[in-house]
Amino acid sequence: MTRVRLEAYAKLNLNLRVAGRRPDGYHDIESVVQSVTLHDDLILESASSGIELEVDDASLPADATNLAWRAAEEVRRAAGRPLGARIRLQKRVPVGAGLGGGSSDAAAALVGACRLWGLDLGLEALAALAARLGSDVPFFLSGGTALLSGRGTEVRPLPDLAARSFLVVFPGSPLATRDVYAQVQESLTPAPKIGSMHRSGLAGSDEVEAWVRVGNDLEPYARALCPAIGEIKDRLLRAGATAAGMTGSGSAVFGVFRNPVLLERATRELERSGWMVLCCATLGRADHRRGLGLT
């Protein structure tokens, strides 16, 4: 194979709970996440040797500090052979929004490099590489609906949720995850709360809104850094969203819509504010994997 094209889908954290800091410096979390149809595109082509990366977003690095580059290099090292690839990354998922774009690009690069070079590392080996690259990366190997725990690398698949439309609004102010977590106090969430979501009766629920209403513990801290988050959430609810929340550590906010007329009206209204407004929908696990070329 000399050319591979993949779709790297974004995710929404429908909710997020945070416990105390771990010995490794990360925080223990629990979060129900959902793949959505918004995606970046990755194109990998054979090269004589080494990794070359081209990104159509000038704000992103095109070297070894880019997660997609690092992912391909991890596969090359695992293969133990002098393989080469040229990678083109076409960005649609905004950076610093909490949508997991960089992590999804990394997962797609892991799978794409294996396909390009005819390698069969196995899902367990890929998952181990993914965990080394970043907390969200393992989830993007399977997608769909899942419960993340630990530092985000422990992935428990959940049944696909009912189809919903989302309006994602990015205020244009990227937030670094480390900056948001730096605001978090150890007493943010009592430890007993962690581990309760899978016992709450919501697991397997087909109500996206029920998961969203659990809330995101990071939201007040992100709002202190980006006040527009609160305004966007309020406007989405006033515009007819059945639920709304911040994804990840922000700064993107999403609204859940069942009525296509209200969705269209809300899109027009929020676009007038100068924010980036993106429409997307739930993406089941099978479709997510199909976009990566997995079966």
Secondary structure, DSSP 8 states (H G I E B T S, - for coil): --EEEEEEEEEEES-BEEEEE-TTS-EEEEEEEEEEEEEEEEEEEEESSEEEEEES-TTS--STTSHHHHHHHHHHHHHTS--EEEEEEE--S-TTSSS-HHHHHHHHHHHHHHHHHT----HHHHHHHHHHH-TTGGGGGT-SEEEEEETTTEEEEE------EEEEEE-S----HHHHHTT--TTSS-GGGTT-GGGSS-TT-S-HHHHHTT-BTTHHHHHHH-THHHHHHHHHHHTT-SEEEE-TTSS-EEEEES-HHHHHHHHHHHHTTT-EEEEEEB--HHHHHHHTT--
